[in-house]
Amino acid sequence: MHADNLDRLMSQPLPLDTSRGRPATLDIIFINGFVGETVIGIHHDELHDTQPVRIDLAAGLPRSLACDTDRIGDTIDYSVVRTALHELLQTHRFRLLEAFAEGIAALLLNRFGAHWVRVGVTKPRKFDDVEGVGVVIERVRTVPPRRSQPSDSAEVLSLLGTGMVPGQDGR
């Protein structure tokens, strides 16, 4: 895929903040044009030798603390993400670019704490008559559902607050 076209795909509008109906306010950390070698594909000729893949990614955080603290620990460190991408290229067992992109998205959401990601993976020059083939996916962190009933620990604290101790007097 031509870089201009991929740049256009990567720069599409951010997801909507569903509670407000407007684009989410995010700080975007990105890596553009990461190129590595890996074994990936479904055809026999792709399953033994490495081939180049290009990875473009954007990861959003709600106003990162790094804006105020100027500390790398308060944001996503793209050099650590780059290292993780190199490791993933060496260790993954995905066959499809879609599954590989999903693995990258999960890495960014789970390990690096991103709230939103857009990941593009391209096989450059896969065919003689195209610049590249690939996939772009977008994922948003899912928030675990709230409990409708108080937790056991909240119930214990409530009992302690009234002077009752759980486990005494048959309770």
ZIWO-V856213 format. One line per field, one symbol per residue. ss: DSSP state (h for helix, s for strand, l for the rest). psi: psi as a letter, one per 20 degrees, with the letter a starting at -180 (. if undefined). Layout:
ss = ???
psi = ???
//
This chain:
ss = llhhhhhhhhlllllssllllsslllsssssssssssslllllhhhllllsssssssssssllllhhhhllhhhlllhhhhhhhhhhhhhhlllllhhhhhhhhhhhhhhhllllssssssssslllllllssssssssslllllllllllhhhhhhhhhhllllllllll
psi = pqhgghhgghjrqrqqohhikrqqoqpppqppkpprproqriqgiijhqqqqqpppqpppqonqhhhhhkphijapohhhggghgggghhirkqhqhghghhhggggggghijqhqqpppppoqkhqhjqhrqaqpqpqqpppqqqpiqqrghhgghgghhjjqoqiqkj.
//
